[in-house]
Amino acid sequence: MTKRPPSRKFRVSKLDTPKRVRRMLAQLLDLATPTLRDIAKEAGVSYFAIRSYRRAERTPTPAVLKRLAEAYRKRGGQLAEAAAVFEQLSREQRRSPPRRGKS
């Protein structure tokens, strides 16, 4: 059984600093642009197999297709969760006065 990485949880707090928001955005952008190695790791498939599928040199088995679908579904759920957090942050920032000083 493949060990799954811990789920990235995005939580919003009124005390979120601009620095924390920048860090969360960086994580979201990393999540949105997976590499072949990222997908291979999440699906429990070798990088070389994924690369062969990408080049249309091999055809994945139904079991591998299922694992790839699960990896992408998980990533999609994390992206949706992160998007909701950033929408909430943008609403909060519109309501609160701009902060002064360095963050």
Secondary structure, 3 states (H helix, E strand, C coil): CCCCCCCCCCCCCCCCCHHHHHHHHHHHHHHHCCCHHHHHHHHCCCHHHHHHHHCCCCCCCHHHHHHHHHHHHHHHHHHHHHHHHHHHHHHHHHHCCCCCCCC
